[in-house]
Amino acid sequence: MIINRKILIIDDDENILRDYESILEIKENEKDNDLDMIKDFLEMKPNQENKINYEIEYASQGEERYKKILNAFNQGIPFALVFLDMRMPPGWDGLKTAKKIRELDTNIEIVIVTAFADVPRSELVSEIGHVDKLLYLKKPFAPEEIEQLALNLTYKYYLREKNQQFNDSLKKLIKSLREIKGGYHESYINILNVILHHVISYIGAKKGIVAIVRQENIENIMTVGEIDQKMEYKIVELVKEIEKKKIIDRYYKEDQMIIFPLRFYEDFSREVFIFAMEANEEVINNNQILSILLETAQDIFTNYSIQKRYLENEKLALLGMFTDNILNEIKIPIDNLEKISQDICHELDGLNLSEKDKKLFDKYLDRIVLSKNNMLNTIRSIVDFSTGNIQLTLERVKISDFMNRITNEINPIINMEKIHFKKQFIIKDFDIEVDIDKVTRALLNIVSNGIQVLRKKEQEEKRLTMKINFSDKYLNIEIENNGEKIPENIRNEIFIPFKTYGEHKGTGLGLSITKQIIEAHKGELDFRSDDEKTVFFIRLPIKQDD
């Protein structure tokens, strides 16, 4: 914060004005110094040759310079100090001028300088007010008196202004903290957006960006102000540099930007960076208050994650108990479906049916058994997911059998939906080590999600494509649909339990369970979505390490 050294001197005696000039103004051969002069003076160091470079204006009449003060005040560049003579005929006297100045600006320091005692000091105080900013000096004055008053009072003005700015910052901070803490945040995207707006507002920045980063790649960007693509590209490059340097400071400056890092709770693969442009340097330099805001923002972000995790665990625990009870209740009736199917097969053997009819009956009876198994597996997968402890039953399966199992389960669903299903299997036959039931369930979850999206598609052809290939000891599976893209605001949350979107009113667990199954196989699950298509990418190791 720069010290305001603007001084106005009002006296109708030209000789007195020249005295002020010789005392306060710096001649060409004198050096310009700043806070060092104040420091030297306060430490009472003798023989100081340097003077402070004041910004001084002179006037011989009060009314004349009152207008100057008014103009400066309205422009936001007020005077810090005025030396004011009492007798200034024929216009306003010192008392009237001081009263007018004080009515306009309650912060300005006023020094009444006079050789006469026409008005008692008590009356001056009563009429002008703000005794803490009003001094009385008798003429003739000593140069040292003027020097000391100018030095001390401008510095006093600076300290008061700095203290006021500090108090204003505290009030603004408290308001921001209340609004961040008091609001309802339905997602961490929402809470980051709130934090971004308050940080940008607090530091007086004109532009800001929140970038969510995973392994040097930006997952999501939120902005305040106009941010062009060039700036976004610059942010991407900065993120890569920051990640390489592993900077963990509360905030730091980089390439004319202020950068504030935030951390995800228990998710060390992702980080959040707030980039602020064109910020108020004075606020930035106020480390203590800004640190309080950032620390509180981090705490709120972390607490939100903890509360969210707690609520999810509570939901999962209740769901697990409920689903387990349901499973126990319906297992016997569902198992009876398979027995009924077997009885039907025995009855059919006694009938004189053609081979074609027998194959048709066998096909539909197999579907009944398959549907029964899928129903039980779905319920079991919810129970397993709710406990957070998935148990794999690994077996070596030929890739051809693996693909047949998947397509056999997908085809009946696709046929009922009138969706064009395309398979692209570029692979040789070999064995893969998987839990075939659970992986099938994971893939069916993705297919089911795709079908839900395609149901909303009108007129245009509905397409679902599955691609399977092999590379570098991994089985790569892509499941693609040409439905509407996944909304931007939920892309970072589609694998979070109980998150649903669109018209589908499911449990919101399908993709969460899929992710758990794939990662239990030491595999990877990701997706890409745009206006043309949505693709889920699954990568499974051919062999599971012990």
C-alpha positions in Angstrom: 0.0 0.0 0.0 1.5 3.3 -1.1 1.7 6.2 1.5 -0.5 9.1 0.6 1.8 12.1 0.7 -0.5 14.7 -0.8 -0.4 17.9 1.2 -2.4 21.1 0.7 -1.1 24.4 2.1 -3.5 27.4 2.4 -2.1 30.8 3.5 -2.6 34.3 2.1 1.0 35.3 2.9 3.3 34.6 -0.1 6.3 34.6 2.2 4.8 31.9 4.4 4.1 29.8 1.3 7.7 30.1 0.2 8.8 29.0 3.7 6.7 25.9 3.4 8.2 25.3 0.0 11.8 25.5 1.2 11.1 23.2 4.2 9.1 20.4 2.5 10.0 20.4 -1.2 13.1 18.5 -2.5 15.7 20.4 -4.5 17.4 18.8 -7.5 20.5 17.8 -5.6 18.5 16.1 -2.8 17.7 12.4 -3.0 14.1 11.0 -3.0 13.6 8.6 -0.2 10.6 6.6 1.0 9.9 4.7 4.2 13.6 4.8 5.1 13.1 8.5 6.0 10.2 7.6 8.3 12.2 4.8 9.8 15.2 7.1 10.4 13.0 9.7 12.0 11.2 7.3 14.3 14.6 5.9 15.4 15.7 9.5 15.9 18.8 9.3 13.8 20.5 12.7 13.6 21.7 14.7 10.6 19.3 13.3 8.0 20.0 14.8 4.6 17.2 13.1 2.7 13.6 14.4 2.5 10.4 12.7 1.6 9.0 13.6 -1.8 5.7 15.1 -0.9 3.0 16.0 -3.5 2.3 19.6 -2.5 -0.3 22.2 -3.7 -0.5 25.8 -2.6 -3.4 28.3 -2.3 -4.0 31.7 -0.8 -7.8 31.4 -0.3 -9.8 28.7 1.5 -12.8 28.6 -0.9 -10.4 28.3 -3.9 -8.7 25.2 -2.5 -11.8 23.6 -1.0 -12.9 22.9 -4.6 -9.6 21.3 -5.3 -10.0 19.1 -2.2 -13.6 18.2 -3.4 -12.4 17.2 -6.8 -9.5 15.1 -5.5 -11.8 13.4 -3.0 -14.4 12.6 -5.7 -11.7 11.1 -7.9 -10.6 8.8 -5.1 -7.2 10.5 -4.6 -7.8 12.6 -1.5 -5.3 14.8 0.3 -3.8 13.4 3.5 -2.9 16.6 5.2 -3.7 20.3 5.1 -1.8 23.2 6.7 -4.4 26.0 7.1 -4.0 29.6 8.1 -6.7 31.2 10.2 -6.9 34.7 8.7 -7.3 34.8 4.9 -9.2 37.9 3.9 -11.3 38.7 2.0 -12.7 35.1 1.5 -13.4 32.2 3.9 -11.4 32.2 7.1 -9.5 29.1 8.4 -12.4 28.0 10.6 -15.0 28.0 7.9 -12.6 26.3 5.4 -11.7 23.6 8.0 -15.4 22.9 8.7 -16.1 22.6 5.0 -13.1 20.3 4.5 -14.1 18.1 7.5 -17.7 17.8 6.3 -16.3 16.4 3.0 -13.5 14.2 4.4 -13.5 12.9 8.0 -10.1 11.3 7.5 -7.9 14.2 6.4 -5.4 15.6 9.0 -5.9 19.3 9.6 -3.2 21.6 11.1 -4.4 25.1 12.0 -1.4 27.5 11.7 -1.9 31.1 13.1 -0.2 33.9 14.9 -3.4 35.0 16.6 -5.7 33.5 19.2 -9.0 34.9 17.8 -10.8 31.6 18.3 -10.1 29.5 21.4 -8.8 26.0 20.7 -11.8 24.5 22.5 -14.1 26.2 20.0 -12.0 25.0 17.1 -12.3 21.4 18.3 -16.1 21.8 18.8 -16.7 23.4 15.4 -14.3 21.2 13.3 -14.6 17.9 15.2 -12.5 14.8 15.0 -10.0 16.0 17.6 -7.7 13.1 16.9 -7.1 14.6 13.4 -6.8 18.2 14.4 -3.7 20.1 15.5 -2.9 23.7 16.4 0.4 25.3 15.6 1.4 28.9 16.4 3.3 31.2 14.1 6.2 31.8 13.7 6.9 28.1 13.3 10.3 26.3 13.2 11.2 24.3 10.1 11.6 21.2 12.2 8.0 21.5 13.4 6.7 21.5 9.9 9.0 18.6 8.9 7.9 16.5 11.9 4.2 17.3 11.4 4.3 16.5 7.7 6.2 13.3 8.3 4.2 12.0 11.2 0.7 13.0 10.0 1.1 11.5 6.5 2.4 8.3 8.0 -0.4 8.4 10.6 -2.9 8.8 7.7 -1.2 5.8 6.0 -1.5 3.6 9.1 -5.2 4.5 9.6 -5.9 3.8 5.9 -4.0 0.5 6.1 -5.9 -0.5 9.3 -9.2 0.4 7.6 -8.3 -1.7 4.6 -7.5 -4.5 7.0 -10.8 -4.2 8.7 -12.7 -4.1 5.4 -10.8 -7.2 4.3 -11.9 -8.9 7.5 -15.5 -8.0 7.0 -15.3 -9.2 3.4 -13.6 -12.4 4.5 -16.3 -13.1 7.2 -19.0 -12.5 4.6 -17.4 -14.8 2.1 -16.8 -17.5 4.7 -20.4 -17.3 5.9 -21.7 -17.6 2.3 -19.4 -20.5 1.5 -20.2 -22.4 4.7 -23.9 -21.6 4.8 -24.8 -22.6 1.3 -26.1 -26.0 0.2 -23.7 -27.7 -2.2 -25.1 -30.5 -4.3 -21.8 -31.5 -5.8 -18.1 -30.6 -5.5 -18.3 -28.9 -8.9 -20.9 -26.5 -7.3 -18.8 -25.9 -4.2 -15.7 -25.2 -6.3 -17.7 -22.7 -8.4 -18.7 -20.9 -5.2 -15.1 -20.9 -3.9 -13.9 -19.6 -7.2 -16.3 -16.6 -7.2 -15.5 -15.7 -3.6 -11.7 -15.9 -4.1 -11.9 -13.9 -7.3 -14.1 -11.3 -5.6 -12.0 -11.1 -2.5 -8.7 -10.5 -4.3 -10.3 -8.1 -6.8 -9.4 -10.2 -9.8 -11.2 -9.6 -13.1 -10.8 -13.2 -14.4 -10.5 -16.6 -12.9 -10.4 -20.3 -13.7 -10.8 -23.4 -11.7 -9.1 -26.4 -13.4 -9.6 -29.9 -12.1 -6.5 -31.9 -13.0 -5.9 -35.7 -13.1 -2.3 -36.8 -14.0 -1.5 -33.6 -15.9 -4.8 -33.7 -17.9 -7.5 -31.1 -17.2 -10.8 -32.8 -16.5 -13.0 -29.8 -16.1 -12.7 -26.0 -16.3 -15.0 -23.3 -14.7 -14.4 -19.7 -15.5 -15.2 -16.1 -14.2 -14.8 -13.4 -16.8 -13.9 -13.8 -20.5 -11.3 -16.6 -21.0 -10.3 -17.3 -24.5 -8.9 -20.6 -25.9 -5.4 -19.2 -25.9 -5.6 -18.6 -22.2 -7.0 -22.1 -21.6 -4.1 -23.6 -23.5 -1.7 -21.5 -21.4 -3.4 -22.9 -18.2 -2.9 -26.5 -19.5 0.8 -25.8 -20.0 1.1 -24.2 -16.5 -0.6 -27.2 -14.9 2.0 -29.5 -16.4 4.8 -27.3 -15.1 3.2 -27.1 -11.7 2.8 -30.9 -11.5 6.5 -31.4 -12.5 7.7 -29.0 -9.8 5.4 -30.5 -7.1 4.7 -27.1 -5.6 2.6 -27.4 -2.4 2.5 -23.7 -1.2 -0.8 -22.2 -0.2 -0.5 -19.9 -3.2 2.1 -18.5 -5.5 2.7 -16.3 -8.6 3.4 -17.7 -12.0 3.5 -15.7 -15.3 1.4 -12.8 -14.1 -1.2 -15.1 -12.5 -1.9 -16.0 -8.9 -2.4 -19.8 -8.4 -4.2 -21.4 -5.5 -4.0 -25.2 -5.2 -6.7 -27.2 -3.4 -6.6 -30.9 -2.6 -9.2 -33.7 -3.0 -9.9 -35.7 0.1 -8.4 -39.2 -0.1 -8.0 -38.8 -3.9 -4.4 -38.0 -4.6 -4.8 -38.6 -8.3 -6.7 -35.3 -8.7 -6.0 -31.7 -7.8 -7.7 -28.4 -8.2 -6.0 -25.2 -9.2 -7.6 -21.7 -9.0 -6.0 -19.3 -11.5 -6.6 -15.6 -10.9 -5.7 -12.9 -13.4 -5.5 -9.1 -13.0 -5.7 -9.3 -9.2 -5.3 -6.5 -6.6 -1.6 -6.8 -5.5 -2.2 -5.2 -2.2 -4.8 -7.8 -1.2 -2.5 -10.6 -2.4 0.3 -9.2 -0.3 -1.9 -9.4 2.8 -0.8 -13.0 3.4 -2.5 -13.6 6.7 -6.1 -12.8 5.7 -5.8 -14.4 2.2 -4.4 -17.5 3.8 -7.4 -17.7 6.2 -9.7 -17.6 3.2 -7.8 -20.3 1.3 -7.4 -22.5 4.3 -11.1 -22.2 5.1 -12.0 -23.0 1.5 -9.8 -26.1 1.6 -11.4 -27.1 4.9 -14.9 -26.6 3.5 -14.0 -28.6 0.4 -12.5 -31.4 2.5 -15.4 -31.4 4.9 -17.9 -31.6 2.1 -16.0 -34.7 0.7 -16.0 -36.3 4.2 -19.7 -35.7 4.7 -20.5 -36.9 1.3 -18.4 -40.1 1.8 -20.1 -40.6 5.2 -23.6 -40.2 3.6 -22.7 -42.6 0.8 -21.4 -45.2 3.2 -24.6 -44.9 5.2 -26.7 -45.3 2.1 -24.7 -48.3 1.0 -24.9 -49.9 4.4 -28.7 -49.6 4.4 -28.9 -50.7 0.8 -26.7 -53.7 1.5 -28.9 -54.8 4.5 -32.1 -54.3 2.5 -30.8 -56.0 -0.6 -29.4 -59.0 1.3 -32.8 -59.5 3.0 -34.5 -59.3 -0.4 -32.0 -61.8 -1.8 -32.8 -64.3 0.9 -36.5 -63.8 0.4 -36.6 -64.2 -3.4 -33.8 -66.7 -3.9 -36.0 -69.8 -3.5 -38.8 -68.5 -5.9 -36.2 -67.5 -8.4 -34.4 -70.8 -8.2 -37.7 -72.5 -8.8 -37.7 -70.9 -12.3 -34.8 -73.0 -13.3 -36.5 -76.2 -11.9 -39.6 -75.3 -13.8 -37.6 -74.9 -17.0 -36.0 -78.3 -16.5 -39.5 -79.8 -15.9 -40.7 -78.3 -19.1 -37.7 -79.8 -21.0 -38.6 -83.3 -19.7 -42.2 -82.8 -20.7 -41.1 -81.7 -24.2 -39.0 -84.8 -24.6 -42.2 -86.8 -24.5 -43.9 -84.8 -27.2 -43.5 -85.4 -30.9 -41.9 -82.0 -31.8 -39.8 -81.2 -34.8 -36.1 -80.4 -34.3 -36.8 -76.8 -35.2 -39.4 -76.5 -32.5 -37.2 -78.2 -29.9 -34.4 -75.8 -30.6 -36.8 -72.8 -30.3 -38.1 -74.1 -26.9 -34.5 -74.8 -25.7 -33.5 -71.2 -26.8 -36.2 -69.6 -24.7 -35.8 -71.9 -21.7 -32.1 -71.1 -21.7 -33.0 -67.4 -21.7 -35.2 -67.9 -18.7 -32.3 -69.6 -16.8 -30.0 -66.8 -18.0 -32.3 -64.1 -16.9 -32.7 -65.8 -13.5 -28.9 -65.9 -13.1 -28.6 -62.3 -14.1 -31.2 -61.2 -11.6 -29.4 -63.0 -8.8 -26.0 -61.7 -9.9 -27.4 -58.2 -10.0 -28.6 -58.4 -6.5 -25.4 -60.0 -5.3 -23.3 -57.3 -7.0 -25.2 -54.6 -5.0 -24.6 -56.5 -1.8 -20.9 -56.9 -2.6 -20.6 -53.2 -3.6 -22.3 -52.0 -0.4 -19.7 -53.8 1.7 -16.8 -52.4 -0.4 -15.2 -55.9 -0.4 -15.7 -57.6 -3.8 -14.6 -61.2 -4.0 -13.6 -62.5 -7.5 -14.0 -66.1 -8.6 -11.3 -66.2 -11.3 -11.3 -68.8 -14.0 -9.5 -69.3 -17.3 -11.9 -68.7 -20.1 -11.3 -68.9 -23.8 -11.8 -65.5 -25.4 -14.2 -66.9 -27.9 -16.4 -68.3 -25.1 -16.1 -65.0 -23.3 -17.3 -63.0 -26.3 -20.1 -65.5 -27.0 -21.3 -65.2 -23.4 -21.4 -61.5 -23.6 -23.2 -61.3 -27.0 -25.7 -64.0 -26.0 -26.7 -61.8 -23.1 -26.7 -58.6 -25.0 -28.6 -59.7 -28.1 -32.0 -60.4 -26.5 -32.0 -56.9 -24.8 -30.9 -55.2 -28.1 -33.5 -57.1 -30.2 -36.4 -55.9 -27.9 -35.2 -52.3 -28.2 -34.9 -52.2 -32.0 -31.3 -51.0 -31.8 -28.7 -51.8 -34.4 -26.0 -53.8 -32.6 -22.6 -54.0 -34.4 -19.7 -56.2 -33.3 -16.1 -55.6 -34.2 -14.0 -58.4 -32.7 -10.4 -58.3 -34.0 -8.7 -60.9 -31.9 -7.2 -64.4 -31.9 -8.4 -67.2 -29.6 -6.6 -67.5 -26.3 -7.4 -67.8 -22.6 -8.2 -64.9 -20.3 -8.3 -65.0 -16.5 -11.5 -63.3 -15.2 -14.6 -63.6 -13.1 -16.8 -64.2 -16.0 -20.1 -63.5 -14.2 -18.9 -60.2 -12.7 -17.2 -58.9 -15.9 -20.4 -59.8 -17.9 -22.4 -57.9 -15.3 -20.1 -54.9 -15.6 -20.4 -54.8 -19.4 -24.2 -55.3 -19.2 -24.4 -52.2 -16.9 -22.7 -50.1 -19.6 -24.9 -51.5 -22.3 -28.0 -50.9 -20.2 -26.9 -47.3 -19.7 -26.5 -46.9 -23.4 -29.9 -48.4 -24.1 -31.5 -45.9 -21.6 -29.9 -43.0 -23.5 -30.9 -44.4 -26.9 -34.5 -44.8 -25.9 -34.7 -40.9 -25.9 -33.4 -40.8 -29.4 -36.0 -40.1 -32.0 -36.1 -40.8 -35.8 -32.4 -41.3 -36.3 -30.9 -44.8 -36.3 -30.0 -46.1 -32.8 -26.6 -47.7 -32.8 -24.7 -49.7 -30.2 -21.2 -50.9 -31.1 -18.9 -53.2 -29.2 -15.2 -53.5 -30.2 -12.8 -56.0 -28.7 -9.1 -56.3 -29.5 -5.9 -57.4 -27.9 -2.7 -55.4 -27.3 0.2 -55.5 -24.9 -1.1 -58.3 -22.7 -4.4 -56.5 -22.3 -7.9 -57.1 -23.6 -9.4 -53.8 -24.8 -13.2 -53.4 -25.0 -15.0 -50.3 -26.3 -18.8 -49.9 -26.0 -20.2 -47.1 -28.0 -23.6 -45.5 -28.5 -24.8 -42.6 -30.7 -27.2 -41.2 -28.1 -26.9 -37.7 -26.5 -23.7 -36.8 -24.9 -23.1 -37.0 -21.1 -23.8 -33.5 -19.6 -20.6 -31.6 -18.7 -21.8 -30.9 -15.1 -21.9 -34.6 -14.2 -18.9 -36.0 -16.1 -16.7 -36.1 -13.1 -19.4 -37.8 -11.0 -20.8 -40.6 -13.2 -18.9 -43.3 -11.3 -20.0 -41.9 -7.9 -22.7 -44.0 -6.2 -26.3 -42.8 -6.4 -25.7 -40.4 -9.2 -28.2 -40.5 -12.0 -29.2 -38.1 -14.8 -31.8 -37.8 -17.6 -35.1 -39.6 -17.4 -33.7 -42.9 -16.1 -34.7 -43.4 -12.5 -32.3 -46.2 -11.4 -30.3 -46.7 -8.3 -27.3 -44.8 -9.6 -25.1 -47.8 -8.8 -24.6 -49.4 -12.2 -21.5 -47.6 -13.3 -20.1 -47.5 -9.8 -20.4 -51.3 -9.6 -18.8 -51.6 -13.1 -15.9 -49.5 -12.0 -15.4 -51.6 -8.9 -15.5 -54.8 -10.8 -13.0 -53.6 -13.5 -10.6 -52.2 -10.9 -10.8 -55.4 -8.9 -9.5 -57.1 -12.0 -6.6 -54.6 -12.0 -8.2 -53.0 -15.1 -9.1 -49.5 -16.1 -12.4 -47.8 -17.0 -12.7 -44.5 -18.8 -15.0 -42.7 -21.2 -15.3 -40.0 -23.8 -18.5 -38.2 -24.8 -19.3 -35.6 -27.5 -22.2 -34.6 -29.7 -21.7 -37.6 -32.0 -21.2 -40.5 -29.6 -20.3 -41.7 -26.1 -17.6 -44.4 -25.8 -16.6 -46.4 -22.7 -13.1 -47.9 -22.7 -12.4 -51.0 -20.6 -8.9 -52.4 -20.3 -8.5 -55.8 -18.7 -5.2 -57.7 -18.1 -5.1 -61.1 -19.8 -3.7 -62.7 -16.7 -4.2 -61.7 -13.0 -1.0 -61.5 -11.0 -1.0 -63.4 -7.7 
